[in-house]
Amino acid sequence: MWNGPLEQINEYTFRIPQNYKSGMRVEGRLYAGERLLADIRQDRAPEQVANVACLPGIVGASLAMPDIHWGYGFPIGGVAATDPEDDGVIAPGGIGYDINCGVRFLRTTLMKEEVTSSISALADALSQMIPSGVGSKGKVRISGKEEKKLLAQGARWAVRQGMGVEHDLEMCEEHGGFQDADPDVVSERAYARGKPQSGTLGSGNHFLEVQVVDEIYDLQAAAVMGISPGQIGVMIHTGSRGFGYQVCADSLKVMAQCVVKYRLDLPDRQLACAPLNSPEARRYLGAMRCAANYAWANRQVLTHLTREGFEKIFGQGWSKMGMNLVYDVAHNIAKMETHLIQGQKKTLCVHRKGATRAFGPGNPEIPERYRDIGQPVIIPGDMGRVSFLLAGTKKAEQETFGSTCHGAGRLKSRKEATRTVQLSRLMSDLKQKNIEVRAAGKATLVEEAPAAYKDVNDVVNVVHQAGIARKVARLRPLCVVKG
């Protein structure tokens, strides 16, 4: 339970005042609706919002999206920007262990009535073709030299191996890879953990989901994205697997030393960080970008396998089925971006942890195809409820460093879900909703039950009403592959 102050700014925005605790350099700002506030107060994540406001060089505000919940150092659903010209820092806790955990959405030209009779067979094919679960190993077998290329190139590496096309890269944030990743600063342990896991879904909240477009809210944006009612699409949610975890773990040991070396005054040791102009920060950024590239390559390989699964079931090439990538976004990442601060353009390090970039119309950082409507934003729900496609806004650029929510947000811990959710009841509920589910283990299904999450409808309505993203389409699950 958190009983700290939340001052209402407007219907969907609340403030943790800068005087709430000693050391806050900026205020905390939280996006929420009345229905979500009670859940948010049950968690101590708002205290982490206040702690993040103490980071050296932070500008604007310490931000929290409506899917906020407790995380390591930063809350999940937290956003913070730091200024390298004002002692700004980089904090691994503001990115997280699963670096570039993210999500992509592929549309198809298939309609619901064309796939209904094949959904069970499709679920079987996808679950057989896509490695998932704890410790799962992928079908990609590469040498150490080739792994360095993967880390340097990201999704482009997979495309060059024949697992995709140039259009896939154009539809990815950062074109599917940071150009300034530095494979030479990555530990041998991270290399060892990552090598067998390329092209794997993993476990936990990661999934592959076949969906149907259930409702359109913005006809113009939907048309630009190639989306129409009744259409079939695929959502893929995964990250950098053990490789990213190890990069984070390695960096936290170094950052703990940096706190002493650079005499940083922090309210929580999990906020361990380093000045952006320090050698330690440069090494972490080089390694973090490698992990981000690993994740983009991973999602690209899974896209290739997904297309093969559809080809197997429907007997035609993926291109003929129109299986084109709409967009791919990162959720756990730090990026150097240009934003307006008090009317002045500044290059800032924007930490997004459990948050999605949401640049608005006209921004040169998004594909030309989407310049008129804003960047596509992909918000997954849980396996028993809907997901959403949204578009970024200029207001998000003005208020949140171009950021919005990333999902439903956990309501119950995995331990609590295991204690309170009955597997047989869960499977019965999913069956009644005509949702086919395939999972590597029963434990994951219980941990990821809809009851363990906030209602994504509430979360998305907040960001839509607050104007930091706008709804384009709703997607309903037909089959789900879980780790």
VEXDOLUM-35498 format. One record per residue (C-alpha): residue number from 0; x, y, z. Coordinates in nm, 4 decimals. Layout:
<rs>
    i      east     north        up
  NUM         X         Y         Z
...
</rs>
This chain:
<rs>
    i      east     north        up
    0    0.0000    0.0000    0.0000
    1    0.1268    0.3490   -0.0866
    2   -0.0262    0.6448    0.0991
    3    0.1860    0.9252   -0.0424
    4    0.0421    1.2408   -0.2001
    5   -0.1140    1.2353   -0.5452
    6   -0.2327    1.5794   -0.6519
    7   -0.4769    1.5770   -0.9414
    8   -0.3645    1.7904   -1.2374
    9   -0.6548    1.6904   -1.4613
   10   -0.8850    1.3923   -1.5071
   11   -0.6064    1.1574   -1.6170
   12   -0.2882    1.3109   -1.4739
   13   -0.1632    1.3172   -1.1139
   14    0.1406    1.4740   -0.9480
   15    0.3751    1.3560   -0.6746
   16    0.5021    1.6969   -0.5568
   17    0.8744    1.7627   -0.5636
   18    0.8718    1.8316   -0.1880
   19    0.7366    1.4827   -0.1129
   20    1.0835    1.3583   -0.0247
   21    1.4289    1.5034    0.0124
   22    1.6425    1.4777   -0.2982
   23    1.3672    1.4987   -0.5610
   24    1.4952    1.7164   -0.8464
   25    1.1665    1.7128   -1.0374
   26    0.8088    1.6164   -0.9645
   27    0.6598    1.2760   -1.0280
   28    0.3767    1.2551   -1.2814
   29    0.1429    0.9622   -1.3138
   30   -0.1176    0.8913   -1.5830
   31   -0.4186    0.7037   -1.4498
   32   -0.7948    0.6923   -1.4323
   33   -1.0183    0.6573   -1.1311
   34   -1.0615    0.2822   -1.1853
   35   -0.6844    0.2277   -1.1916
   36   -0.5828    0.4524   -0.9020
   37   -0.6928    0.2085   -0.6337
   38   -0.4859   -0.0705   -0.7917
   39   -0.1853    0.1592   -0.8302
   40   -0.2011    0.2588   -0.4631
   41   -0.2023   -0.1071   -0.3609
   42    0.1491   -0.1274   -0.5053
   43    0.4503    0.0762   -0.3863
   44    0.5544    0.1619   -0.7402
   45    0.4673    0.5343   -0.6893
   46    0.7488    0.5451   -0.4332
   47    0.9819    0.4335   -0.7102
   48    0.8519    0.7199   -0.9248
   49    0.9615    0.9576   -0.6480
   50    1.2983    0.7820   -0.6179
   51    1.3635    0.8157   -0.9919
   52    1.2958    1.1897   -0.9548
   53    1.6185    1.2028   -0.7500
   54    1.8433    1.0916   -1.0384
   55    2.1233    1.3339   -1.1288
   56    2.0447    1.5319   -1.4426
   57    1.6786    1.4305   -1.4666
   58    1.4637    1.6816   -1.6547
   59    1.0912    1.7463   -1.6894
   60    0.9367    1.4908   -1.4562
   61    0.9680    1.1314   -1.3424
   62    0.6834    0.9755   -1.5405
   63    0.4615    0.6724   -1.4847
   64    0.2163    0.5181   -1.7290
   65   -0.1189    0.3646   -1.6207
   66    0.0253    0.0105   -1.6437
   67    0.2768    0.0976   -1.3695
   68    0.3825   -0.1696   -1.1209
   69    0.6819   -0.2490   -0.9004
   70    1.0117   -0.3161   -1.0736
   71    1.3859   -0.3192   -1.0138
   72    1.4801    0.0398   -0.9239
   73    1.2472    0.2014   -1.1749
   74    0.8817    0.1048   -1.1786
   75    0.7708   -0.0960   -1.4805
   76    0.5826    0.1658   -1.6749
   77    0.8381    0.4338   -1.5884
   78    0.9940    0.6987   -1.8134
   79    1.2780    0.9376   -1.7305
   80    1.5036    1.1615   -1.9376
   81    1.8451    1.2813   -1.8222
   82    2.0617    1.5594   -1.9628
   83    2.4262    1.4666   -2.0355
   84    2.5157    1.8369   -2.0191
   85    2.3832    1.8622   -1.6638
   86    2.5459    1.5602   -1.4949
   87    2.2823    1.3277   -1.6406
   88    2.3197    0.9539   -1.5800
   89    2.2338    0.6224   -1.7399
   90    2.0664    0.3738   -1.5025
   91    2.0339    0.0056   -1.6032
   92    1.7356   -0.0196   -1.3669
   93    1.5613    0.2234   -1.6004
   94    1.5883   -0.0251   -1.8862
   95    1.5520   -0.3538   -1.7034
   96    1.6905   -0.7049   -1.7311
   97    1.5030   -0.8013   -2.0487
   98    1.6606   -0.5326   -2.2663
   99    1.4427   -0.4453   -2.5669
  100    1.1627   -0.6693   -2.4622
  101    0.9262   -0.5506   -2.7323
  102    0.6403   -0.6393   -2.9590
  103    0.5658   -0.6477   -3.3313
  104    0.2461   -0.6892   -3.5285
  105    0.2093   -0.8524   -3.8697
  106   -0.1066   -0.8096   -4.0719
  107   -0.2321   -1.0631   -4.3256
  108   -0.4893   -1.0511   -4.6064
  109   -0.6608   -1.3547   -4.4535
  110   -1.0047   -1.2987   -4.3038
  111   -1.1466   -1.4669   -3.9962
  112   -1.3822   -1.6935   -4.1894
  113   -1.0856   -1.8275   -4.3883
  114   -0.8936   -1.9426   -4.0801
  115   -1.1597   -2.0409   -3.8246
  116   -1.1605   -2.4094   -3.9195
  117   -0.7788   -2.4190   -3.9164
  118   -0.7090   -2.2378   -3.5886
  119   -0.6368   -2.5535   -3.3889
  120   -0.3998   -2.6860   -3.6555
  121   -0.2343   -2.3442   -3.6825
  122   -0.1845   -2.3299   -3.3050
  123   -0.0234   -2.6754   -3.3166
  124    0.2050   -2.5806   -3.6065
  125    0.3209   -2.2560   -3.4492
  126    0.3842   -2.4146   -3.1092
  127    0.5888   -2.6903   -3.2745
  128    0.7923   -2.4552   -3.4921
  129    0.8644   -2.1827   -3.2367
  130    1.0874   -2.2811   -2.9423
  131    0.9417   -2.1562   -2.6148
  132    0.9697   -2.2032   -2.2413
  133    1.2417   -2.1541   -1.9809
  134    1.5871   -2.2340   -2.1214
  135    1.4496   -2.3062   -2.4679
  136    1.7050   -2.3300   -2.7486
  137    1.6576   -2.1957   -3.0981
  138    1.7202   -2.3443   -3.4401
  139    1.9784   -2.0751   -3.5209
  140    2.3273   -2.2232   -3.4903
  141    2.6068   -1.9710   -3.5348
  142    2.9763   -1.9328   -3.4600
  143    3.1152   -1.6803   -3.2153
  144    3.2242   -1.4617   -3.5073
  145    2.8744   -1.4731   -3.6561
  146    2.7187   -1.3946   -3.3182
  147    2.9203   -1.0720   -3.3120
  148    2.7696   -0.9829   -3.6482
  149    2.4216   -1.0499   -3.5100
  150    2.4892   -0.8184   -3.2157
  151    2.6203   -0.5466   -3.4441
  152    2.3439   -0.5700   -3.7055
  153    2.0268   -0.6727   -3.5196
  154    1.7307   -0.7680   -3.7392
  155    1.9349   -0.6883   -4.0503
  156    2.1524   -0.9911   -3.9700
  157    1.8455   -1.2192   -3.9867
  158    1.7244   -1.0593   -4.3100
  159    2.0680   -1.1166   -4.4644
  160    2.0312   -1.4836   -4.3709
  161    1.7114   -1.5013   -4.5755
  162    1.4757   -1.4654   -4.2773
  163    1.2895   -1.1594   -4.3905
  164    1.2885   -0.8714   -4.6360
  165    1.4039   -0.5106   -4.6417
  166    1.0492   -0.3901   -4.5712
  167    1.0670   -0.5615   -4.2318
  168    1.3596   -0.3383   -4.1339
  169    1.1850   -0.0225   -4.2511
  170    0.8948   -0.1031   -4.0183
  171    1.1113   -0.1405   -3.7046
  172    1.2053    0.1205   -3.4501
  173    1.5708    0.2083   -3.5251
  174    1.5342    0.0001   -3.8441
  175    1.5743   -0.3065   -3.6218
  176    1.9229   -0.2293   -3.4956
  177    2.1460    0.0285   -3.3270
  178    2.4425    0.1102   -3.5504
  179    2.6677    0.1947   -3.2544
  180    2.6376   -0.1347   -3.0648
  181    2.9768   -0.2564   -2.9380
  182    3.0151   -0.6371   -2.9281
  183    3.3664   -0.6009   -2.7836
  184    3.2379   -0.4806   -2.4438
  185    3.0064   -0.7809   -2.3919
  186    3.1100   -1.0466   -2.1389
  187    3.1875   -1.4055   -2.2328
  188    2.9078   -1.5156   -2.0014
  189    2.6547   -1.3089   -2.1982
  190    2.7841   -1.4555   -2.5262
  191    2.7488   -1.8066   -2.3843
  192    2.3921   -1.7471   -2.2651
  193    2.2799   -1.5828   -2.5860
  194    2.4315   -1.8180   -2.8397
  195    2.1733   -2.1021   -2.8139
  196    1.8676   -1.8802   -2.7638
  197    1.8430   -1.6842   -3.0904
  198    1.4974   -1.7420   -3.2356
  199    1.3207   -1.8409   -2.9125
  200    1.0081   -1.7038   -2.7522
  201    1.1097   -1.7608   -2.3905
  202    0.8696   -1.7802   -2.0992
  203    0.6755   -1.5547   -1.8616
  204    0.4661   -1.2892   -2.0324
  205    0.6180   -1.3552   -2.3760
  206    0.3826   -1.4885   -2.6384
  207    0.2847   -1.5273   -3.0003
  208   -0.0804   -1.4579   -3.0683
  209   -0.2991   -1.4932   -3.3781
  210   -0.5627   -1.2204   -3.3606
  211   -0.8599   -1.0842   -3.5491
  212   -0.9226   -0.7128   -3.5971
  213   -1.2291   -0.6641   -3.3803
  214   -1.3022   -0.2919   -3.4073
  215   -1.1668    0.0165   -3.5849
  216   -1.1555    0.3541   -3.4084
  217   -0.9540    0.5626   -3.6566
  218   -1.0379    0.4800   -4.0184
  219   -0.7587    0.6912   -4.1686
  220   -0.4822    0.5503   -3.9482
  221   -0.6130    0.1953   -3.9896
  222   -0.6096    0.2327   -4.3673
  223   -0.2497    0.3552   -4.3607
  224   -0.1547    0.0558   -4.1444
  225   -0.3429   -0.1761   -4.3820
  226   -0.5921   -0.2826   -4.1139
  227   -0.9616   -0.3639   -4.1627
  228   -1.2344   -0.5398   -3.9573
  229   -1.2278   -0.9193   -3.9610
  230   -0.8665   -0.9301   -4.0770
  231   -0.6163   -1.1754   -3.9270
  232   -0.2894   -1.0551   -3.7748
  233   -0.0089   -1.1894   -3.5572
  234    0.1469   -1.0285   -3.2500
  235    0.4912   -1.1402   -3.1259
  236    0.6152   -1.0348   -2.7827
  237    0.9639   -1.1281   -2.6658
  238    1.3059   -0.9784   -2.5929
  239    1.6774   -1.0426   -2.5545
  240    1.6422   -1.3604   -2.3480
  241    1.9387   -1.4666   -2.1301
  242    2.1748   -1.2451   -2.3261
  243    2.0042   -0.9239   -2.2179
  244    1.9665   -1.0484   -1.8622
  245    2.3396   -1.1089   -1.8392
  246    2.4269   -0.7694   -1.9890
  247    2.2131   -0.6051   -1.7214
  248    2.3534   -0.8204   -1.4407
  249    2.7107   -0.7465   -1.5493
  250    2.6459   -0.3729   -1.5678
  251    2.4829   -0.3465   -1.2258
  252    2.8036   -0.4665   -1.0587
  253    2.9970   -0.1909   -1.2358
  254    2.7313    0.0723   -1.1660
  255    2.7361   -0.0070   -0.7942
  256    3.1045    0.0896   -0.7953
  257    3.0255    0.4031   -0.9950
  258    2.7909    0.5263   -0.7222
  259    3.0925    0.5423   -0.4898
  260    3.3437    0.6562   -0.7533
  261    3.1326    0.9511   -0.8705
  262    2.9807    1.0237   -0.5263
  263    2.6229    0.9861   -0.6402
  264    2.3528    1.0409   -0.3779
  265    2.0680    0.7991   -0.4496
  266    1.7633    0.6967   -0.2416
  267    1.7760    0.3346   -0.3621
  268    2.0824    0.1262   -0.4485
  269    1.8817   -0.0349   -0.7303
  270    1.9107    0.3013   -0.9080
  271    2.2866    0.2459   -0.9442
  272    2.4031    0.4509   -1.2421
  273    2.6929    0.6308   -1.4055
  274    2.7349    0.9793   -1.5580
  275    2.6586    0.9677   -1.9300
  276    2.9998    1.1133   -2.0128
  277    3.1861    0.8450   -1.8167
  278    3.3682    0.5427   -1.9654
  279    3.1437    0.3095   -1.7638
  280    2.8321    0.4620   -1.9205
  281    2.9771    0.4324   -2.2690
  282    3.0576    0.0661   -2.2131
  283    2.7097   -0.0046   -2.0802
  284    2.5444    0.1748   -2.3716
  285    2.7560   -0.0270   -2.6151
  286    2.6527   -0.3530   -2.4474
  287    2.2885   -0.2496   -2.3996
  288    2.2640   -0.1723   -2.7711
  289    2.4012   -0.5199   -2.8473
  290    2.1246   -0.6696   -2.6329
  291    1.8672   -0.4532   -2.8090
  292    1.9993   -0.5767   -3.1443
  293    1.9830   -0.9355   -3.0178
  294    1.6135   -0.8822   -2.9379
  295    1.5360   -0.7319   -3.2787
  296    1.7128   -1.0230   -3.4477
  297    1.5205   -1.2633   -3.2233
  298    1.1832   -1.1177   -3.3204
  299    1.2863   -1.1230   -3.6858
  300    1.3723   -1.4943   -3.6707
  301    1.0392   -1.5629   -3.4992
  302    0.8638   -1.3686   -3.7741
  303    1.0285   -1.5955   -4.0313
  304    0.9165   -1.9067   -3.8413
  305    0.5641   -1.7671   -3.8066
  306    0.5419   -1.7096   -4.1792
  307    0.6581   -2.0674   -4.2377
  308    0.3875   -2.1904   -4.0002
  309    0.1167   -2.0087   -4.1931
  310    0.2573   -2.1404   -4.5217
  311    0.2397   -2.4960   -4.3875
  312   -0.1245   -2.4675   -4.2831
  313   -0.2662   -2.2574   -4.5668
  314   -0.0545   -2.3925   -4.8524
  315    0.0563   -2.0627   -5.0010
  316    0.3534   -1.8277   -4.9707
  317    0.3585   -1.5702   -4.6917
  318    0.3832   -1.2848   -4.9385
  319    0.0664   -1.3995   -5.1142
  320   -0.1061   -1.3993   -4.7739
  321    0.0084   -1.0386   -4.7243
  322    0.2038   -1.1183   -4.4038
  323    0.3726   -0.7806   -4.3842
  324    0.5130   -0.6199   -4.0736
  325    0.3074   -0.3226   -3.9551
  326    0.5620   -0.2154   -3.6918
  327    0.8000   -0.3305   -3.4176
  328    0.8472   -0.1321   -3.0945
  329    1.0855   -0.1607   -2.7998
  330    0.9617   -0.1556   -2.4398
  331    1.2799   -0.1699   -2.2291
  332    1.5434    0.0604   -2.3711
  333    1.7399    0.3849   -2.3333
  334    1.7933    0.6077   -2.6343
  335    1.9601    0.9402   -2.7090
  336    1.6827    1.1596   -2.8491
  337    1.6217    1.5276   -2.9178
  338    1.3399    1.6901   -2.7219
  339    1.2278    2.0417   -2.6389
  340    1.3042    2.1475   -2.2820
  341    1.1719    2.4939   -2.1955
  342    1.1706    2.5820   -2.5631
  343    1.5266    2.4648   -2.6236
  344    1.6245    2.1543   -2.8204
  345    1.8267    1.9176   -2.6022
  346    1.9808    1.5776   -2.6605
  347    1.8608    1.3603   -2.3743
  348    1.8968    1.0013   -2.2616
  349    1.5381    0.8758   -2.2479
  350    1.4859    0.5682   -2.0290
  351    1.1727    0.3705   -2.1143
  352    1.1065    0.0734   -1.8904
  353    0.7783   -0.0956   -1.9713
  354    0.6878    0.2009   -2.1903
  355    0.6493    0.2492   -2.5659
  356    0.7873    0.5257   -2.7841
  357    0.4905    0.7192   -2.9279
  358    0.6192    0.9892   -3.1636
  359    0.3534    1.2004   -3.3318
  360    0.2763    1.2956   -3.6923
  361    0.5573    1.4573   -3.8861
  362    0.8390    1.3198   -3.6729
  363    1.1340    1.2308   -3.9017
  364    1.2291    0.9349   -3.6790
  365    0.9287    0.7289   -3.7904
  366    0.8794    0.5634   -4.1310
  367    0.7590    0.7937   -4.4073
  368    0.4514    0.5724   -4.4483
  369    0.3327    0.6792   -4.1023
  370    0.4386    1.0461   -4.0995
  371    0.0821    1.1716   -4.1472
  372   -0.0742    0.9604   -3.8712
  373    0.2016    0.9154   -3.6109
  374    0.4075    0.6159   -3.5102
  375    0.2200    0.2862   -3.4672
  376    0.1972    0.1849   -3.1011
  377    0.1286   -0.1806   -3.0166
  378   -0.0306   -0.2558   -2.6786
  379   -0.0799   -0.6241   -2.5898
  380   -0.3370   -0.7245   -2.3327
  381   -0.3495   -1.0676   -2.1700
  382   -0.4272   -1.4016   -2.3312
  383   -0.7969   -1.3832   -2.2456
  384   -0.8671   -1.0236   -2.3393
  385   -0.8033   -0.7848   -2.6270
  386   -0.4961   -0.5969   -2.7508
  387   -0.4741   -0.2614   -2.9290
  388   -0.3061   -0.0725   -3.2088
  389   -0.2641    0.2976   -3.1365
  390   -0.0779    0.5899   -3.2927
  391    0.1636    0.8334   -3.1313
  392    0.0784    1.2013   -3.0812
  393    0.2406    1.5431   -3.0666
  394    0.1091    1.5769   -2.7123
  395    0.3141    1.2726   -2.6113
  396    0.6236    1.4447   -2.7520
  397    0.5378    1.7551   -2.5474
  398    0.4490    1.5812   -2.2191
  399    0.6162    1.2397   -2.1976
  400    0.9239    1.2559   -2.4206
  401    0.7148    1.0798   -2.6831
  402    0.6171    0.7871   -2.4609
  403    0.3054    0.5942   -2.3670
  404    0.2032    0.2675   -2.1955
  405    0.3281   -0.0768   -2.3052
  406    0.0622   -0.3248   -2.1948
  407   -0.1950   -0.4090   -1.9318
  408    0.0443   -0.4143   -1.6353
  409    0.0542   -0.6801   -1.3682
  410   -0.2040   -0.6735   -1.0918
  411   -0.0893   -0.9875   -0.9103
  412    0.2601   -1.1253   -0.8644
  413    0.3343   -1.4595   -1.0257
  414    0.3350   -1.6166   -0.6809
  415   -0.0060   -1.4720   -0.5968
  416   -0.1474   -1.5773   -0.9329
  417   -0.0262   -1.9326   -0.8756
  418   -0.1973   -1.9304   -0.5360
  419   -0.5302   -1.7859   -0.6507
  420   -0.5870   -1.9030   -1.0098
  421   -0.7298   -2.2480   -1.0794
  422   -0.5917   -2.3965   -1.4021
  423   -0.9048   -2.5933   -1.4917
  424   -1.1245   -2.2841   -1.4516
  425   -0.8805   -2.0771   -1.6566
  426   -0.8776   -2.3264   -1.9431
  427   -1.2565   -2.3497   -1.9341
  428   -1.2869   -1.9696   -1.9558
  429   -1.0489   -1.9542   -2.2523
  430   -1.2351   -2.2345   -2.4270
  431   -1.5651   -2.0503   -2.3837
  432   -1.4048   -1.7517   -2.5557
  433   -1.2902   -1.9796   -2.8417
  434   -0.9225   -1.9107   -2.7693
  435   -0.6817   -2.1936   -2.8475
  436   -0.3816   -2.2018   -2.6118
  437   -0.0529   -2.3889   -2.6410
  438    0.2094   -2.3626   -2.3670
  439    0.5403   -2.5232   -2.2790
  440    0.4225   -2.5653   -1.9201
  441    0.1079   -2.5327   -1.7088
  442    0.2777   -2.3057   -1.4539
  443    0.3153   -2.0250   -1.7073
  444   -0.0555   -2.0347   -1.7926
  445   -0.1543   -1.9808   -1.4305
  446    0.1055   -1.7062   -1.3768
  447   -0.0146   -1.5266   -1.6907
  448   -0.3884   -1.5650   -1.6344
  449   -0.6056   -1.2618   -1.7186
  450   -0.6811   -1.2188   -1.3478
  451   -0.3106   -1.1438   -1.2914
  452   -0.3334   -0.8297   -1.5064
  453   -0.5131   -0.4969   -1.5091
  454   -0.7793   -0.4616   -1.7748
  455   -0.5959   -0.3347   -2.0831
  456   -0.9144   -0.1518   -2.1875
  457   -0.8776    0.0745   -1.8819
  458   -0.5085    0.1346   -1.9469
  459   -0.5544    0.2192   -2.3146
  460   -0.8527    0.4435   -2.2437
  461   -0.6353    0.6501   -2.0083
  462   -0.3572    0.7140   -2.2610
  463   -0.6174    0.7821   -2.5315
  464   -0.8121    1.0287   -2.3182
  465   -0.4917    1.1878   -2.1892
  466   -0.3832    1.2367   -2.5493
  467   -0.0449    1.0598   -2.5293
  468   -0.1588    0.7990   -2.7851
  469   -0.4809    0.7519   -2.9784
  470   -0.6739    0.4342   -3.0430
  471   -0.6689    0.2911   -3.3953
  472   -0.7907   -0.0692   -3.3688
  473   -0.8832   -0.3429   -3.1217
  474   -0.7552   -0.6987   -3.1685
  475   -0.9103   -1.0142   -3.0235
  476   -0.7082   -1.3345   -2.9655
  477   -0.7883   -1.6549   -3.1557
  478   -0.4877   -1.8647   -3.0539
  479   -0.1975   -1.8074   -2.8166
  480    0.1445   -1.9728   -2.7929
  481    0.3039   -1.9232   -2.4484
  482    0.6443   -2.0160   -2.3110
</rs>
